[in-house]
Amino acid sequence: MAQKQATGVAQPNDCAVDERDIPEAAENCLVGMTFVFTGVLPTLSREKCKEIVQNYGGKVTTAPSGKTTCIVLGQDAGPSKIEKIIKLGTKTIDEDGFIQLLESMPANGGSGEAAQKAREKKELEMRLIEEEVQREIIQEKAEKAAKAEREAQAFKAAKAAELARALELASTQTTASKLWTSKYAPKSFMQFSGNKTAVERLRNWLKNWDANQKSGFLRLGPDGSGKFRAVIMHGPPGIGKTTAAHLAAKEAGYDVIESNASDTRSKGLLADKVSGILANTSISGFFASEGKAVDKTKKKICVIMDEVDGMSSGDRGGVGQMAALCKTTNVPIILICNERRLPKMKPFDNVAFDITFRRLDVNQARARMMTIAIKEGIKIPPNVLDNLIMATGSDLRQVINMLSTFARTEKNMDFDQSKDMGKAWEKNVILKPFDIASKLLAGSTFSASSRMTLNDKIELYFHDHAFAPLMIQENYLSTAPARRDMCHLSLVEHAADSLSESDLVDRMIHGSEQRWSLMPFHAVMSAVRPSSFVAGGMTGRMNFNAWLGQNSKAGKLMRLLQELQSHARLKISGDRHEVRLNYLPTWTSRLTQPLIEDGQEGIANVVEIMDEYFLTREDWDSIMELGVGPTSGEVAIKAISSTVKSAFTRKYNAASHPVPFMKSATTGAFSGGKLASKDVPDLDDVIEDDVDTPNDDEKDIIDDEDDITKDKYIKMGKKPATKKAPAKKKSTVSKAKAKKQ
Amino acid sequence: MSLWVDKHRPRYLENVDYHIELSQRLKSLTTSDFPHILVYGPSGAGKKTRVVATLKELFGPAVEKIKIDSRVFTTPSNKKLEFTIVSSIYHMEITPSDMGSFDRVVIQDLLKEVAQTQQVDLQAKQKFKVVVINEADSLTRDAQAALRRTMEKYSPNLRLILLANTTSNIIAPIKSRTLLIRVAAPTNDEISTVLAAVSKRERVPLPSNEADYQTVFNNIAFASNRNLRKALLILEAMYAQNGSLNTSTPIPPPDWEIVITKLAADIASDRSVRRIVQARAILYELISHCIPPNIILKTLSFSLLTNVQPLVKPDIIDLAATYDHRLRLGSKSIYHLEAFVAKVMTAIEKKS
């Protein structure tokens, strides 16, 4: 094994190069076998191995279990896995063994017991599918016959050539021009694949709806759905939510009124239209169009609101209104959406019964897809179909669309074709911050044999360019670096330096320069380069970045400090940093020491200092909160007994205190770009006589005279300044009144 | 009962204790046409004290009758921001950096408003009003640009006094329009003299021995880092805690200094990645509790110097300079502080 040495440092996961020639093996030779790949194989990547096994009909799982046939062991396998392997006593082989196995296995898995079983199972499955196809074909024929008969009768009855032509046209259109997705949409729950419990819940809820209504939606019922007038179904696209809703409505005898994102669903429209429906019965229970039987069961109405998460800015208040309707409706409402967890879907909490639809397992989806393929005459082996289903993330609608596209040109699909197709139709998944960080920090990403290019790595950053750097910064210290050329500390030092430089780039991008073309460079400096040093297995849990939280905490404390400084400003000459750095320690001790040492007697002393600096009781708390370390106020507070503390609060609140100014929070009116809030200063230091009122105030009032009615704050009047606060207030108001008149 | 630092603040230019020459110059400025001035110097040197005394010289005692106003500004993006203004009838004091990146709005609206109004009080000593701008060195470029034309255009009605720690962040056009006045930090001797005077007025029990008497003040002056405000606050804290002063009275370091000194000792003794993780938590704590990152870096570097081998010291100074620069250029200070810690650790590791 010359290559074995060449690959150098081994990494977990898929870092090996696929430079080895894979021998051509017999078809389906791995049928019935389950493989687990662990550690790093010398020449094959994990992806490639998986591909090979699936191509030859085998199965690959991630963790060993009792069902595992064979474990392919590479270097640096996880200790927990090895432990489990020993416990289970499963056969282990290395890469060479795997290749040998591949070469030696006869077609269809030979005569082994497992292979036999798998074959039998597969045959059974195929037989069931064949039966299903036959049944459907028969059913369709019968339907067609019935329809033809009906049409013939109608034709006879109408005796109108025109109508007949129209009908003929319509009947030919129905099958030929239908999309496969609607052609093969399940016509009963028999044909519905997967999500059995979810469907069952929906059916039960709808079935019991009338009974629940009679009891006033008070009883919960066995599954807890009895209290709800509405349900909300949510799950990824293409797994049959809408179909299930329609089927359930049909089965329970409801006429469906559907509304989806193509309709405007604003608050007003919903209130008008939907609430009108909610108290009605369907006409189709009484009448039918010419030539159709009246379906007497269809007297009831059911509303299906599709794509509720598509209610966007155009549908103002739509979600809220919908939720309100759900509380009072007299007909069942079925809501359908993809993302239930979005904040805008919050109004539906406790209003609608949650039914979760999950992605289908390959096994659940295979039968139905196979049926369709056979009916359309496409030859497709099960493992190829599986691959398609997996590639789309079990989006059945997409698989059907792919099949229908494929059937246009060819009738046989092999594994490679399905792979290409899957790749071409691949949905662009946006990775979440956690996934980005774990991908970048994984040792395999930067190993010598990694197949990721620099561009691929940069691409990872662009999945979420705001969070990726923060996540890397948060977690780069908690890896066990795979690189061995430097010690851990040096690697971290390089990474830290790169992060520091990236911040300068970030400033150029988001600062006043707005040089967005530097984004790829920022990607390299903030995410790729730091990771290149420290990439390796995580030693701890991946943490969410602390920077955001710390930043908002800093912002909050800075506001407190600013408030503090603005109160004390009349006495203090320093800026807020000076207040923090030099005043705060002295204040902390001066404002707590008397309370600790003298107890209640110290309160007066503390209040005196506070009044001197115009500090409020809240500022006292801020001072304590702003401290750090062992001499901070928060430590000092613990030494103050709770009785003294509450006495302090009481005593402070009982007396009145000088305030340097009044806040303008109450002024609501605005004019132009600026607003001078004219609050009454409650201060002894203010100007003695009215005559000296600053003339800029005068000007403001004149400016605002035009719309004096709008500007509420004018009532507060300009700043007169007398010594006593209450008297001053009175005079202000009266003056303002006089001005108005 | 104010703290001593505020209680004994000189109110007249004649009473200011040191930089006598500077006081005389300021006084002579008030007699002739008063220019725009830019006062700069480290904190605790007495910039504001001198400015207030100068204003008093200019306008008389009315400038001491000040009030605090709060105003609401709307930014171009319709955000409402509250802004506080300290003003008397003759002057107005603003801190535009309170508004962060919206300081331009304040400069544009507020200054123009003041500047376009003429003094109507015939008894006023001066025809102009003075606007004092605090923290002028943290004004954004935009705000400084907004200042330049205003300073010339409205000079009959308005004089500006800019207060800054350094002139390096102030754009050249502003510097050329102002008279630069440097207020240097007081020397340790000057601080000791002030401390002695204050303690005498407050009747602080002091050692009778002349040498000890001097040492007490010298120690405080040294601990204050030539910051008179800090020195006075330390003096008072020492007095409040002990009731008297002598050479053995401990000088209480401020809360944040204790934390940083401990951090420095930890970094120097244990150089590992685990320690960096712990350092990050401490640094976050300091930053979020409003300790300016450059102060953290400075204090950390100087206390590291006392903890390491002489060979490493130049490296640490070099690194501190590099990362101080980066702190200025960048926006996420934790990145730079953390990188500094990591770099220092490897530097110590290499030389040991």
Interface residues (C-beta under 8 A of the other chain):
Chain A: Q473 L477 S478 H488 L489 S490 V492 E493 A496 D497 L499 S500 E501 S502 D503 L504 D506 R507 H510 G511 S512 A546 W547 Q550 K553 A554 L557 M558 L561 Q562 S566 R569 L570 K571 I572 S573 G574 D575 R576 H577 E578 R580 L581 N582 Y583 L584 P585 T586 T588 S589 R590 Q593 E608 I609 E612 Y613 L626 G627 V628 G629 P630 T631 S632 P660 F661 K663 S664 A665 T667 F670 G673 K674 L675 A676 S677 D679 P681 L683 D685 V686 I687 E688 D692 T693 P694 N695 D696 K699 K719 A721
Chain B: M1 S2 L3 D6 R9 S43 G44 K48 T49 V52 A62 E64 K65 I66 K67 I68 D69 S70 R71 V72 F73 T74 K80 E82 T84 V86 S87 S88 I89 T95 D98 V105 D109 L110 E113 V114 T117 Q118 Q119 V120 D121 N134 E135 T140 R141 D142 N227 R229 K230 L233 I234 E236 A237 A240 Q241 P252 P254 D255 W256 I258 V259 K262 R271 S272 V273 I276 V277 R280 Y284 E285 L286 I287 S288 H289 C290 I291 P292 I295 Y323 R326 L329 G330 S331 K332 I334 Y335 H336 E338 A339 V341 A342 K343 M345 T346 E349
